[in-house]
Structures are given as C-alpha cells and as structure tokens.
Amino acid sequence: MNTIVPRARLLALLVPLAFLAACGDSPNEQPAATPPAVPAAAEPAVIAPPAAEPDEVEDVLLSSLDIPHVEVEESFITNSSPESNVDSPASWQAPDGNIWLYATAKDTDLLMIFDGDSGLQKGIAGAKGKGPGEFKRPNGIYAIDNLLLVVERDNHRVQVFSLPALQPLGMFGEGDLKKPYGLWVRSHDGGYEAIISDAYMSDTDEDVVPPLTELGQRYRRYQLRINEGKLTVEALGSMGATDAAGAIRIAESLWGDVVQNRLLLAEEDQRDGTRIKVYDMAGAYSGQDLGAGLFKAQAEGIAMWDCADGSGYWIATDQFKDRSLFHLFDRQTLEHRGSFSGKTTANTDGVWLHQAPTKSFPNGVFYAVHDDQAVAAFDWKKIAEATGVRATCTQ
C-alpha cells in the first residue's frame, strides 16, 4: 500500500477550480464555451498500487530495427505530466470552432483538457471514486456528436457525458465488463452503438491469457439512446473469435468502418504475433490480418481517415518505447502505404484523428499520446506531404 502524497490530495481538492483559472488564458475566449469541471470527491488516505497492464512485456526499440519510415515533426506536444499516466485522447469541435482535446489520466483518475489547436492545457475534470463524474483508472475515450464516453478499467464501466458541460448522463457495463480498455462508437438505430474491448485474464492468474474457448466475450456491444438528457442502454451481446487464427488474446484498441463492413481489432500479444485483425461488423473474423510481420513492438491505437466515397486510410500504431511508428494502410484494399514517426513521440497508447479543418490545422490533425505523459499533435498536411498520401478527400 502506498500513502498518497500531499500533492495528490491537493490535486483532488483543486479540481473544481481548474476551469475558473483557465478562463483567464485568453481575453478572446467566450466563457460559455468553457466546459465546467466535473465535481471532485475527496480521495481516501491510502490506495493500493494499480494493477499491471496485461500487455506489459519486454521493451522493443525502433532504433534497434531497420524499418523504412519518414519523420514528421510534431506541431506541438502538451506539457509533460508523468504522474498522470496518460492513455487515450479524443477531440470535440465546439460550435464556435474551438477544438477541445480530452485525454484520460489513469493514475490520477482525471480527464485532462487541452486546446486542440495550441496544446495549452485548459483544465482537469473528475476525481477518484465510483459516483457520477468520478473515475477509477479511465482508459479509452470517444467523442461523438455532443457526447463523450469514458471507459474505466477499475470501475468496470463506461460513463457518458454531455458536451461541453461534461454533465454526467449515465453509465453502463457494470456487471458485464471485467477489465474494459478501449471503445468505438457509431450512430446507429436512432441512437448509438458502442463496442467495448474487455481484456479479462484467467480467473486463476491475472498474468495468463484465458484459454481460446473463453475468449468469446472479448468485445461487448451496447445500444445507447439519449432522451431528454437521460441515458437508456440495451445490451446487444458479446463477440470474439475462439479459434487460434481469429482470437484476440490481449485486447484494447478498435475501430469500425461501416461502409467497408470491417472492424479492426488490435492484437497486442507479442507472443502470438502482434497485428491488427479484421472482423466484419457482425463480429466474425474475416481471415485477414493487417500488418502481420510489419508490427514489431505492439499494435496499439487505431484511427481512420474517412472520405465519403469509401476511400481513405487506416492509421495504426506500433508502440516502440523510444519512438512510436505509425503505419498507414489503404482503407479499401488494406495495402500498406507507408509509415512515419515523430521526432519525439514515443510509447504511444491511444490516438485520435480529427479530420475536420481547425484554425491551426486546415487539413485536420492527428493526436497521439506521448510516453504516458502528454499528447502530441501532427498536422495531417505534413503527414500527407511526407508519406505521399492525400491531404484532402478531393485531391
């Protein structure tokens, strides 16, 4: 057991004040567009150290391998917060055009909030706990329309918030989810379908992957509806291949493509060969693997550059400890189109692609977590110029 240091206690007490201070960052900002903090709750005096991640295996360095790639300089990297253990980002564009960039902080049980055009931190929200607006090891995060969904590994649930107020609307998954990590959400049937990855391990040993026959619940599906500010949820069942070729042994990142009838699921298990496995939208393994033999460290965050005609690109992360590598694949053919790294960005967990133009990024921006402590931003135009992919859907 580790006693919480005074700084952590102070952080919990200061959460409600974070946004008040942030309002003074720029005289041109409209106070109404600034999301208020989720109310904080006091933390207990003593906490247990967090459980290990199921994918923590030996480090692999990009510098030790000869993998063809180009280098793209980051447009910014947010201020470092090593104590936070940053996991995943998601962005939301307000009606006034401002970009709010949210990131989950696993060890401080908070959401970190940045200006998505500059990287300036605007505030923090939340506190450790089980109530609405409180978190316990938040991992995956997803923004869609005016909603923000946050997966909590150690509360075994997903919380739903309205934006920009970060008003808690409800939660789901408790009783179903064992060790949830990632999520993907789409508009569906008058509401939203959410698919949550669940990296549960053996009942007898938390360091051991369950037998193949027990991997049929790696992903759980839910139908969500919001009516008059109230969340209703219907469980749609679970999925996961149980054969040696299709099974996901260590699950986290996922993304869907309804047009191409594909779900891309990251297999993080290096012992079986880390890669991206391709399922269909119904949850059946297609027999295709993306990047088998190409990924050398660990397949991680996934994003899609989406054009209305069904073309575009997949971006998938190879989580090298010294510098992350981002592989580009053709959306339609799944052909590898090239790879890039940043100058600094390393050890990336979650990523997020904001494809709409912003004030600083007319062609969109790709966000990637940097070494558990910050979020890096890459201008899509610079990525396109360096790798030879398209900068716009009409190009």
C-alpha positions in Angstrom: 0.0 0.0 0.0 1.3 3.5 -0.9 0.3 6.6 1.1 -1.0 9.3 -1.2 1.5 12.2 -1.3 0.2 15.6 -0.3 0.3 16.8 -3.9 -2.2 14.2 -5.0 -4.6 15.2 -2.2 -4.2 18.8 -3.2 -4.9 18.0 -6.8 -8.3 16.4 -5.9 -9.2 19.5 -3.9 -8.3 21.8 -6.7 -10.2 20.1 -9.5 -13.3 22.3 -9.2 -11.1 25.4 -9.5 -9.2 24.3 -12.6 -11.6 25.7 -15.2 -12.0 29.0 -13.3 -8.3 29.7 -13.7 -8.3 28.5 -17.3 -11.0 31.1 -18.2 -8.3 33.8 -17.9 -6.0 32.3 -20.5 -7.2 34.4 -23.4 -9.3 37.6 -23.4 -10.9 36.5 -26.7 -12.4 33.2 -25.4 -16.1 33.0 -24.6 -16.6 31.8 -21.0 -19.8 30.0 -22.1 -17.8 27.6 -24.3 -15.5 26.6 -21.5 -16.6 23.2 -20.1 -17.0 23.3 -16.3 -15.2 20.7 -14.2 -16.9 17.6 -13.1 -17.3 17.9 -9.3 -14.5 16.4 -7.4 -14.7 14.0 -4.5 -12.1 13.5 -1.7 -9.7 10.6 -2.2 -9.1 8.1 0.5 -6.0 8.5 2.5 -4.4 5.2 1.3 -4.7 3.5 -2.0 -3.3 0.2 -3.4 -0.8 0.4 -6.3 -2.5 0.0 -9.7 -2.6 -3.5 -11.2 -0.2 -4.2 -14.0 -1.4 -3.9 -17.6 -1.9 -7.3 -19.3 0.4 -6.3 -22.2 3.5 -5.3 -20.2 6.2 -7.3 -21.8 9.8 -6.6 -22.8 10.6 -3.2 -24.5 11.2 -3.1 -28.2 13.2 -0.1 -29.7 12.7 1.4 -33.1 16.4 2.4 -33.1 17.4 -1.3 -33.0 15.5 -2.2 -36.2 15.7 -1.2 -39.8 12.1 -0.3 -40.6 11.6 2.1 -43.6 9.7 5.3 -42.5 9.7 9.0 -42.7 9.9 11.5 -39.9 7.2 14.2 -39.4 7.8 16.8 -36.8 5.1 17.3 -34.2 3.2 20.6 -34.3 3.1 20.6 -30.5 3.4 18.3 -27.5 1.4 19.3 -24.5 3.2 19.9 -21.2 4.5 16.8 -19.5 2.6 15.2 -16.7 4.5 12.0 -15.8 2.4 11.3 -12.7 -0.8 11.1 -14.8 -0.1 8.0 -16.9 -2.0 9.5 -19.9 -3.7 6.8 -22.0 -6.0 8.0 -24.8 -7.1 11.3 -26.5 -10.3 12.4 -28.2 -11.3 15.8 -29.7 -14.5 17.7 -30.0 -15.2 20.8 -32.0 -17.4 23.4 -30.4 -20.0 25.4 -32.4 -17.6 28.4 -32.2 -14.9 26.4 -34.0 -12.7 25.8 -30.9 -11.2 22.3 -30.5 -11.4 20.7 -27.1 -8.9 17.9 -26.7 -9.6 15.4 -23.9 -7.2 12.8 -22.5 -7.6 10.1 -19.9 -5.2 10.1 -17.0 -5.1 6.6 -15.5 -3.0 7.2 -12.3 -4.6 10.4 -11.2 -8.2 9.3 -12.2 -8.9 12.5 -14.2 -9.7 13.9 -17.6 -7.1 16.4 -18.9 -8.5 19.1 -21.2 -6.4 21.0 -23.7 -6.9 23.5 -26.5 -6.7 21.2 -29.6 -5.1 23.9 -31.8 -2.4 25.1 -29.4 -1.9 22.3 -26.9 -2.5 24.7 -24.0 -4.0 22.9 -21.0 -7.4 24.4 -20.1 -8.2 22.4 -17.0 -8.9 19.0 -15.5 -12.1 17.3 -14.5 -13.1 14.5 -12.2 -11.7 12.7 -9.1 -11.2 9.2 -7.8 -14.4 7.4 -7.0 -17.4 5.4 -8.1 -20.1 8.1 -8.4 -21.2 10.1 -11.5 -18.3 12.2 -12.8 -15.8 10.2 -10.8 -13.3 7.8 -12.2 -11.2 4.8 -11.4 -8.4 4.3 -13.9 -10.0 5.8 -17.0 -8.7 4.3 -20.2 -10.5 4.6 -23.6 -12.3 7.8 -24.6 -14.6 8.6 -27.5 -16.3 11.8 -28.7 -19.3 11.7 -31.0 -21.8 14.5 -31.7 -22.2 16.2 -28.3 -21.3 13.2 -26.2 -18.1 12.0 -24.5 -17.7 8.3 -23.4 -15.0 7.2 -21.0 -14.1 3.6 -20.2 -13.0 2.9 -16.6 -11.0 -0.2 -16.2 -11.2 -0.5 -12.4 -14.8 0.6 -12.1 -15.7 -1.9 -14.9 -18.0 0.5 -16.7 -18.4 3.2 -19.3 -19.6 6.7 -18.4 -21.4 9.0 -20.8 -21.2 12.8 -20.6 -22.8 15.7 -22.5 -20.5 18.3 -24.1 -19.4 21.0 -23.5 -20.7 20.9 -19.9 -19.3 17.4 -19.1 -22.6 16.7 -17.4 -22.9 13.0 -16.4 -25.8 11.4 -18.3 -25.3 7.8 -17.0 -23.1 4.8 -17.1 -23.3 1.2 -18.3 -21.4 -2.1 -18.4 -21.2 -2.8 -14.7 -21.9 -6.5 -14.2 -20.8 -7.3 -17.7 -17.4 -5.8 -18.1 -14.4 -7.3 -16.3 -11.4 -5.3 -17.5 -12.5 -2.8 -20.1 -10.0 -0.8 -22.1 -10.9 0.6 -25.5 -14.1 1.5 -27.3 -15.6 2.5 -30.7 -18.9 4.2 -31.1 -21.1 4.8 -34.2 -24.5 6.4 -34.9 -27.0 3.5 -35.1 -30.7 2.8 -35.0 -31.8 6.3 -33.7 -29.0 6.3 -31.1 -25.5 4.9 -30.8 -23.9 1.5 -30.8 -20.8 1.2 -28.5 -18.4 -1.7 -28.7 -16.1 -2.1 -25.7 -13.0 -4.2 -25.6 -12.5 -6.4 -22.4 -9.0 -7.6 -21.7 -10.1 -10.0 -18.9 -7.4 -12.6 -18.0 -7.5 -16.1 -16.4 -9.7 -16.5 -13.3 -6.7 -18.2 -11.6 -3.8 -16.0 -12.8 -4.1 -12.3 -13.8 -0.9 -12.7 -15.9 -2.3 -15.5 -18.0 -4.5 -15.2 -21.1 -7.6 -17.4 -20.8 -8.0 -20.5 -23.0 -9.2 -19.8 -26.5 -12.6 -21.2 -25.7 -13.1 -18.4 -23.1 -12.3 -15.5 -25.5 -15.8 -15.2 -27.0 -16.6 -12.1 -24.8 -13.5 -10.0 -25.8 -15.9 -7.3 -27.0 -19.3 -6.3 -25.7 -21.9 -4.3 -27.7 -24.5 -1.9 -26.4 -27.2 0.3 -27.9 -27.4 3.7 -26.3 -30.2 6.3 -26.5 -30.4 9.8 -25.1 -33.9 11.1 -24.4 -34.4 14.4 -22.6 -31.0 14.2 -21.0 -31.4 10.6 -19.8 -29.4 7.6 -21.0 -31.0 4.3 -21.7 -28.9 1.2 -22.6 -29.6 -2.1 -24.2 -27.0 -4.9 -24.1 -26.6 -6.4 -27.6 -24.4 -9.3 -26.6 -20.7 -10.1 -27.0 -18.3 -11.3 -29.7 -14.9 -12.7 -30.1 -13.4 -15.5 -32.2 -12.3 -18.6 -30.3 -10.1 -20.2 -32.9 -6.3 -19.8 -32.9 -6.2 -17.6 -36.0 -9.0 -15.2 -35.2 -8.9 -14.9 -31.4 -7.8 -11.7 -29.7 -5.6 -12.7 -26.8 -4.9 -9.2 -25.4 -7.5 -6.6 -26.5 -7.6 -2.8 -26.3 -7.8 -0.6 -29.4 -10.5 -1.0 -32.0 -12.2 1.0 -34.8 -15.0 0.3 -37.2 -15.7 1.0 -40.9 -19.4 0.5 -41.7 -19.0 1.3 -45.4 -16.4 -1.4 -45.9 -18.1 -3.8 -43.3 -15.0 -4.0 -41.2 -14.0 -3.9 -37.5 -10.2 -3.5 -37.0 -9.1 -5.0 -33.7 -5.6 -4.6 -32.3 -4.0 -7.8 -31.1 -1.3 -6.7 -28.6 0.0 -10.1 -27.7 3.6 -10.1 -28.9 4.0 -13.8 -28.1 1.4 -14.7 -30.7 2.4 -12.0 -33.2 1.1 -8.5 -32.7 -1.0 -7.2 -35.6 -4.5 -5.8 -36.5 -7.2 -8.5 -37.0 -10.1 -7.7 -39.4 -13.6 -8.8 -38.3 -16.9 -7.9 -40.1 -19.4 -5.6 -38.4 -21.4 -8.7 -37.2 -18.3 -9.7 -35.2 -17.0 -12.6 -37.3 -13.2 -12.9 -38.1 -12.7 -12.3 -41.8 -9.5 -14.3 -42.1 -7.5 -11.1 -42.8 -4.7 -9.8 -40.7 -3.4 -6.2 -41.2 0.4 -5.7 -40.7 1.3 -9.3 -39.7 5.1 -9.2 -39.7 5.1 -5.4 -40.0 4.4 -4.6 -36.4 7.4 -5.3 -34.3 6.7 -3.7 -30.9 2.9 -3.7 -30.2 -0.1 -2.9 -32.3 -2.0 -0.2 -30.5 -4.1 2.9 -31.3 -6.2 2.8 -34.5 -7.8 5.7 -36.4 -9.4 6.1 -39.8 -9.2 8.9 -42.4 -12.6 8.7 -43.9 -13.8 10.0 -47.3 -17.5 10.0 -48.3 -16.8 7.8 -51.4 -15.4 5.0 -49.2 -11.8 5.7 -49.8 -9.3 6.8 -47.1 -6.6 5.4 -44.9 -6.1 3.5 -41.7 -3.5 4.7 -39.2 -2.3 2.1 -36.7 0.4 2.5 -34.0 3.4 0.3 -33.4 4.3 1.1 -29.8 8.1 1.3 -29.7 9.4 2.6 -26.4 11.9 5.1 -27.9 9.8 6.5 -30.8 6.3 5.3 -31.9 5.8 4.3 -35.5 2.5 5.0 -37.3 1.6 2.7 -40.2 -0.7 3.9 -43.0 -2.9 1.4 -44.9 -5.3 1.9 -47.8 -8.9 1.9 -46.4 -10.3 -0.2 -49.3 -7.5 -2.6 -50.2 -5.7 -2.6 -46.8 -2.4 -2.3 -48.7 0.4 -0.8 -46.7 1.0 2.8 -47.8 4.0 3.8 -45.7 5.0 4.6 -42.1 6.0 7.7 -40.2 7.3 8.7 -36.7 7.6 11.9 -34.9 10.8 13.5 -33.7 9.9 12.8 -30.1 6.6 11.0 -29.7 7.2 7.6 -28.1 5.5 4.7 -26.4 2.0 5.7 -27.7 -1.1 4.1 -26.4 -4.2 5.9 -27.8 -4.6 8.0 -30.9 -7.3 10.2 -32.4 -7.7 11.7 -35.9 -9.6 15.0 -36.1 -10.3 15.1 -39.8 -12.3 18.4 -39.9 -10.4 21.6 -40.5 -9.4 23.7 -37.5 -7.8 27.1 -37.0 -4.3 25.7 -36.8 -4.8 22.6 -39.0 -6.8 23.3 -42.2 -6.4 19.6 -43.3 -7.0 18.1 -39.9 -4.8 16.9 -37.1 -3.6 13.5 -35.8 -3.2 13.3 -32.0 -1.1 10.6 -30.3 -0.2 10.0 -26.6 3.5 10.6 -25.9 5.1 8.3 -23.4 2.2 8.2 -20.9 2.7 11.8 -20.0 1.5 14.1 -22.8 -0.4 14.4 -26.1 1.4 15.2 -29.4 -0.3 16.8 -32.5 0.7 16.1 -36.1 -0.6 18.3 -38.9 -2.3 16.0 -41.5 -1.0 18.1 -44.3 2.6 17.4 -43.2 1.8 13.7 -42.8 0.4 13.7 -46.4 3.4 15.5 -47.8 5.9 13.2 -46.1 4.2 9.9 -46.9 2.6 10.6 -50.2 -1.0 10.0 -49.1 -3.8 12.5 -50.0 -4.1 15.7 -48.0 -7.8 16.1 -48.8 -10.6 13.8 -50.0 -11.0 15.8 -53.2 -7.3 15.8 -54.0 
